[in-house]
Amino acid sequence: MPKGYLVVCYRTPPTEKNLASYAADARRAIEALGGRFIARGMPVKTFEAGQYERAIIIEFESTDAAIAAYEDPTYQAILPRLGVLRDMRVIEGDDA
């Protein structure tokens, strides 16, 4: 079964206060739910219609695991602290 990836692109930046309140607890919750952070931060360079916005990629054992982690009550309880608009999607890994 291919891995699942949670891909997150921020549409609005978090405040320092909101990010400080959210980040450590969210990371612990996601890792406890099987997620492994692959990349996070601001882009080094953007191309085509790319926007200069914070992005995160988290790997899971499957797409089902990624969806379950996002929907988990522990993570959902932490999420409102961030207070931003994000584009989040789950994609399947390419095992080719």
FIKE-68567 format. One record per residue: residue number from 1; x, y, z of N, C-alpha, C, O, CB in turn. Coordinates in steps of 0.2 Angstrom, whole numbers, plus 5000, padded with zeros to 4 digits. Last residue first. Glycine has a CB too. Example, Ala and Ser with C-alpha at 12.3 -4.5 7.8 and 13.67 -1.06 7.14 Angstrom:
<atoms>
(2 (5064 4989 5035) (5068 4995 5036) (5064 5000 5039) (5067 5006 5040) (5070 4997 5029)) (1 (5066 4972 5039) (5062 4978 5039) (5066 4984 5039) (5071 4983 5042) (5057 4978 5045)) 
</atoms>
This chain:
<atoms>
(96 (5032 5020 4962) (5035 5018 4956) (5042 5017 4956) (5045 5015 4951) (5033 5023 4950)) (95 (5024 5024 4972) (5028 5019 4973) (5031 5016 4967) (5034 5011 4967) (5024 5013 4976)) (94 (5019 5039 4977) (5021 5036 4971) (5026 5031 4972) (5032 5032 4973) (5023 5041 4966)) (93 (5006 5042 4989) (5013 5042 4987) (5014 5038 4981) (5010 5034 4979) (5017 5039 4993)) (92 (4992 5052 4988) (4995 5045 4989) (5002 5046 4986) (5003 5049 4981) (4990 5040 4985)) (91 (4987 5066 4999) (4989 5063 4992) (4992 5056 4993) (4995 5055 4998) (4993 5068 4988)) (90 (4976 5077 5006) (4979 5071 5007) (4981 5068 5000) (4976 5068 4996) (4975 5066 5011)) (89 (4977 5095 5009) (4975 5089 5005) (4979 5083 5007) (4985 5083 5009) (4976 5091 4998)) (88 (4973 5111 5013) (4976 5105 5016) (4973 5099 5011) (4967 5099 5009) (4974 5103 5023)) (87 (4976 5128 5015) (4974 5123 5010) (4977 5116 5012) (4983 5116 5012) (4976 5125 5002)) (86 (4970 5138 5028) (4975 5134 5025) (4972 5130 5019) (4966 5128 5019) (4979 5129 5030)) (85 (4969 5152 5038) (4966 5149 5032) (4971 5145 5029) (4977 5147 5027) (4963 5154 5027)) (84 (4971 5152 5056) (4973 5154 5049) (4969 5150 5044) (4965 5145 5046) (4980 5152 5048)) (83 (4971 5148 5070) (4968 5154 5067) (4970 5156 5061) (4970 5162 5060) (4969 5159 5072)) (82 (4977 5139 5080) (4981 5142 5074) (4978 5148 5071) (4981 5153 5070) (4982 5137 5069)) (81 (4968 5134 5088) (4973 5139 5091) (4977 5142 5085) (4979 5148 5086) (4978 5135 5096)) (80 (4960 5124 5082) (4958 5131 5082) (4963 5136 5085) (4962 5142 5083) (4952 5132 5086)) (79 (4968 5112 5084) (4968 5116 5077) (4965 5123 5078) (4968 5127 5075) (4964 5112 5073)) (78 (4966 5105 5095) (4972 5109 5095) (4971 5114 5089) (4973 5120 5090) (4979 5105 5094)) (77 (4956 5096 5092) (4955 5101 5098) (4961 5106 5098) (4960 5112 5101) (4956 5097 5105)) (76 (4960 5089 5082) (4955 5094 5081) (4954 5099 5086) (4952 5104 5085) (4948 5090 5079)) (75 (4969 5080 5088) (4972 5086 5084) (4966 5091 5083) (4968 5097 5083) (4974 5083 5077)) (74 (4960 5073 5096) (4965 5076 5099) (4968 5082 5095) (4969 5087 5097) (4971 5071 5100)) (73 (4951 5068 5086) (4948 5073 5091) (4954 5076 5094) (4954 5082 5096) (4944 5070 5096)) (72 (4956 5066 5069) (4957 5063 5076) (4955 5069 5081) (4957 5075 5080) (4964 5061 5078)) (71 (4957 5070 5056) (4951 5070 5059) (4951 5068 5067) (4945 5068 5070) (4946 5065 5056)) (70 (4971 5068 5054) (4968 5075 5053) (4961 5075 5057) (4960 5080 5060) (4967 5077 5046)) (69 (4972 5054 5055) (4976 5059 5060) (4973 5066 5060) (4972 5069 5065) (4983 5059 5058)) (68 (4964 5050 5045) (4962 5048 5052) (4965 5053 5057) (4962 5055 5062) (4963 5041 5054)) (67 (4971 5054 5034) (4964 5056 5035) (4962 5055 5042) (4959 5060 5045) (4959 5053 5030)) (66 (4983 5046 5036) (4983 5053 5036) (4976 5056 5037) (4976 5061 5041) (4986 5055 5029)) (65 (4977 5033 5035) (4981 5035 5041) (4981 5043 5042) (4980 5046 5047) (4988 5032 5042)) (64 (4973 5033 5022) (4968 5032 5027) (4971 5034 5034) (4967 5037 5038) (4966 5025 5028)) (63 (4985 5033 5015) (4981 5039 5015) (4975 5039 5020) (4973 5044 5023) (4977 5040 5008)) (62 (4998 5027 5026) (4993 5026 5021) (4989 5033 5020) (4989 5037 5025) (4989 5020 5022)) (61 (5008 5031 5035) (5009 5024 5032) (5004 5023 5026) (5005 5019 5022) (5007 5019 5037)) (60 (5013 5048 5031) (5009 5043 5035) (5010 5036 5031) (5012 5036 5025) (5002 5045 5036)) (59 (5021 5063 5031) (5021 5057 5029) (5017 5052 5034) (5018 5052 5040) (5028 5054 5027)) (58 (5018 5080 5028) (5019 5075 5033) (5017 5068 5030) (5012 5067 5026) (5014 5077 5039)) (57 (5024 5096 5023) (5022 5089 5021) (5023 5084 5026) (5029 5084 5029) (5027 5088 5014)) (56 (5019 5113 5023) (5021 5107 5027) (5019 5101 5023) (5014 5101 5020) (5018 5107 5034)) (55 (5023 5130 5020) (5020 5124 5018) (5023 5118 5022) (5028 5119 5025) (5022 5123 5010)) (54 (5019 5148 5019) (5022 5142 5023) (5019 5136 5020) (5013 5136 5019) (5020 5143 5030)) (53 (5021 5156 5003) (5017 5154 5009) (5020 5148 5013) (5023 5144 5009) (5010 5153 5007)) (52 (5022 5163 4989) (5026 5163 4995) (5022 5162 5001) (5021 5167 5005) (5031 5170 4995)) (51 (5015 5153 4977) (5014 5158 4981) (5019 5158 4987) (5021 5152 4989) (5007 5159 4984)) (50 (5016 5148 4960) (5017 5147 4967) (5017 5153 4971) (5019 5159 4968) (5024 5144 4967)) (49 (5013 5148 4946) (5008 5151 4950) (5010 5151 4958) (5005 5152 4962) (5001 5149 4949)) (48 (5030 5147 4943) (5023 5147 4940) (5018 5151 4944) (5020 5157 4945) (5021 5140 4938)) (47 (5039 5145 4958) (5038 5145 4951) (5031 5145 4949) (5027 5143 4953) (5042 5139 4948)) (46 (5049 5150 4972) (5042 5148 4969) (5043 5149 4962) (5046 5153 4959) (5037 5152 4972)) (45 (5061 5145 4984) (5059 5148 4978) (5053 5146 4975) (5051 5140 4977) (5065 5146 4972)) (44 (5059 5141 4997) (5066 5144 4995) (5065 5148 4989) (5068 5153 4988) (5071 5138 4994)) (43 (5045 5144 5007) (5048 5141 5001) (5055 5145 5000) (5056 5151 5001) (5044 5143 4995)) (42 (5045 5141 5025) (5044 5145 5019) (5047 5142 5013) (5053 5139 5014) (5046 5152 5021)) (41 (5040 5125 5032) (5043 5131 5032) (5041 5135 5026) (5037 5133 5022) (5051 5131 5032)) (40 (5044 5107 5031) (5040 5113 5033) (5044 5119 5033) (5050 5119 5034) (5038 5111 5041)) (39 (5044 5090 5027) (5047 5097 5026) (5042 5102 5029) (5036 5100 5029) (5048 5098 5018)) (38 (5041 5078 5035) (5046 5078 5029) (5049 5085 5028) (5055 5085 5027) (5042 5075 5023)) (37 (5036 5072 5050) (5036 5078 5046) (5042 5077 5041) (5048 5076 5043) (5038 5084 5051)) (36 (5025 5058 5051) (5032 5060 5051) (5033 5066 5046) (5032 5066 5041) (5037 5054 5048)) (35 (5012 5052 5060) (5014 5056 5055) (5022 5057 5056) (5024 5057 5062) (5011 5063 5056)) (34 (5005 5044 5070) (5009 5041 5065) (5012 5045 5060) (5015 5042 5055) (5005 5036 5062)) (33 (5000 5051 5081) (4995 5047 5076) (4999 5044 5070) (4995 5042 5066) (4990 5053 5074)) (32 (5011 5056 5087) (5008 5051 5090) (5003 5047 5086) (5002 5041 5087) (5005 5054 5097)) (31 (5013 5066 5077) (5018 5061 5077) (5015 5055 5081) (5016 5049 5080) (5024 5064 5081)) (30 (5002 5074 5080) (5002 5071 5073) (5007 5066 5073) (5006 5060 5070) (5005 5077 5068)) (29 (5004 5078 5093) (4998 5075 5092) (4999 5071 5085) (4997 5065 5084) (4992 5079 5091)) (28 (5017 5085 5092) (5016 5079 5096) (5010 5075 5094) (5011 5069 5094) (5016 5081 5104)) (27 (5012 5096 5083) (5017 5091 5081) (5017 5085 5085) (5017 5079 5082) (5024 5094 5082)) (26 (5003 5102 5092) (5001 5099 5085) (5006 5094 5083) (5004 5089 5081) (4999 5104 5080)) (25 (5011 5107 5102) (5006 5102 5103) (5003 5098 5097) (5002 5092 5097) (5000 5105 5107)) (24 (5019 5116 5094) (5022 5110 5098) (5017 5105 5100) (5018 5099 5099) (5025 5113 5105)) (23 (5010 5125 5088) (5015 5121 5084) (5017 5115 5088) (5017 5109 5086) (5021 5125 5083)) (22 (5000 5133 5095) (4998 5128 5091) (5004 5123 5090) (5003 5117 5091) (4995 5130 5085)) (21 (5007 5144 5102) (5001 5140 5105) (5000 5134 5102) (4998 5129 5105) (4995 5144 5106)) (20 (5015 5149 5091) (5018 5146 5098) (5013 5142 5102) (5015 5137 5105) (5020 5152 5102)) (19 (5005 5153 5082) (5010 5148 5081) (5013 5145 5087) (5014 5139 5087) (5015 5150 5076)) (18 (4999 5164 5090) (4995 5158 5088) (5000 5152 5086) (4998 5146 5088) (4991 5160 5082)) (17 (5010 5172 5091) (5007 5170 5097) (5003 5164 5095) (5003 5159 5099) (5002 5175 5100)) (16 (5014 5175 5078) (5019 5172 5082) (5015 5169 5088) (5017 5163 5090) (5024 5177 5084)) (15 (5000 5172 5067) (5003 5176 5071) (5008 5172 5075) (5008 5166 5076) (4998 5180 5076)) (14 (5001 5164 5051) (4999 5164 5058) (5003 5169 5062) (5008 5171 5060) (5001 5157 5061)) (13 (4996 5170 5035) (5001 5168 5040) (4998 5168 5047) (4994 5172 5049) (5007 5173 5039)) (12 (4985 5161 5024) (4986 5167 5028) (4991 5165 5033) (4991 5160 5036) (4979 5170 5032)) (11 (4987 5150 5018) (4984 5155 5014) (4985 5162 5017) (4985 5167 5014) (4977 5154 5012)) (10 (4998 5136 5018) (4995 5142 5022) (4993 5147 5017) (4996 5149 5012) (5000 5145 5027)) (9 (4996 5120 5014) (4999 5127 5011) (4995 5132 5015) (4989 5132 5014) (4998 5127 5004)) (8 (5000 5103 5016) (4997 5109 5019) (5001 5116 5016) (5007 5116 5017) (4998 5109 5027)) (7 (4997 5087 5014) (5001 5093 5011) (4997 5099 5013) (4991 5099 5012) (5001 5092 5003)) (6 (5000 5071 5020) (4996 5077 5021) (5000 5083 5019) (5006 5084 5021) (4994 5078 5029)) (5 (5002 5056 5011) (5005 5063 5013) (5000 5068 5014) (4995 5069 5010) (5010 5065 5007)) (4 (5004 5039 5013) (4999 5045 5012) (5003 5051 5014) (5007 5050 5019) (4993 5044 5016)) (3 (5011 5025 5003) (5011 5030 5009) (5006 5035 5007) (5004 5037 5002) (5018 5033 5010)) (2 (5003 5011 4996) (5007 5017 4995) (5006 5021 5002) (5001 5021 5005) (5005 5021 4989)) (1 (5004 4994 5000) (5000 5000 5000) (5004 5006 5000) (5009 5007 5004) (4995 5000 5006)) 
</atoms>
